[in-house]
Amino acid sequence: MIDETRIRAALSPFGVSPSEEQIVQIGEYLRLLSRWNQTISLTSLADPEEMVGRHFGESVYGSKLLPVENCRLADVGTGAGFPGLALKIFYPTIQLVLIDSNKKKCAFLAEIVRILALSNVEILAERFDQIRPEKIAANVITSRAVGEFKSLLKWSRKALSQRGHVILWIGAEDSVRVSRTEGWNWQPAIRIPDSQRRFLLIGRPVDQSL
């Protein structure tokens, strides 16, 4: 579907250098994503290189701004597994919780986890706000597709462990609006490479210990 050279080229703008094993995993992921996408809506992208850049490059770029290795990470509204499973491929030591209310998408996620033999991955087929937040106890909460930012941040305050952070993949206007949320400390929004409209926004509750 897509060879190693094209995968590496698609990831290079994001400062990502995959290993041979990661190249194989990405290729298998894309194969399964394209197959499942014929019956359930997982991605609007058709070009394999664009898929690599948007889904894997942008996901892993978040780890350049906030280290995630060895953490407990909850990905809210994960959809086709991004950024959560992309980060897991590059940082296998992550303890990953994938949260999505769509049961068909969760079936796809389970297939990816099985085929790629990923360990320490929990899949919750529920709305995040129906999950008791204390159950999550995440060091990092990520979200790329959830627009309910007010509800997400309210839930995240209790779902984060001490010194925990949220990472949001977000549009320019939303980044300005969310960064004004009271009770949170936000780093300046960072524009994602190869994009004019998509940003990364990282924050944590103000009442957490430094």
C-alpha positions, 0 to 999 in steps of 0.5 A: 500500500505504501512503502518505507521510503514514503512513510519516512518522508511523510513523518519527517516534517514532524521530527519522527524517525520510526524504527523498522518495526514501527514502519511495519506496524504503521503499514499494517495499521493503514491496511486495516484502516482502509479495509474497515473504512469501507464499512464504517467511517473511520477516516475521510482521508484516502491518500496513504501519505496523507494518512501517515502525516495526519494520523501518525505524524500529528499524533506523535508530534504531541510527544515532542512537546510533552513526554508521554513514555511510561505514563498512563494515557487516556485518549478521549473520543479516540475514533480510529485510534488517534492519537492514542494508538499512534503514540502507543506504537512509538512508546510501547511503555504507555499504559493506554486507555482508549475511550469512544462511545461508538462500539463499531469503532471500538471493535476496530480498535480491538482488532488493531490491538490484536493484530499489532500485539499491543499490550496494556491497552484498555478499550472503553466503549462509553461516553467519557462523561459516563465514566467515573473520572477517578477510575481513570487516574491518567497522567495525560489525557489526549483528545483530537476530535472532541468538541465538548471542551467544557465538559471534557475539561470538567471531567479531566480535572478529576480524571487526571493524577497529580501533575497530570496534563491534557493535550488537545489537537485543536483548531485555531479559534478553539485554541484561543477560546479554550486557553481562556478557561478558568482554573487551568494553566495553558502553554502557548498553542503550538501550530502543527507542522504542515498545517495553518489551522491545527494546533496543539494546546497543553494545560493542567489544572491550576490547583495541582502541585508544581 
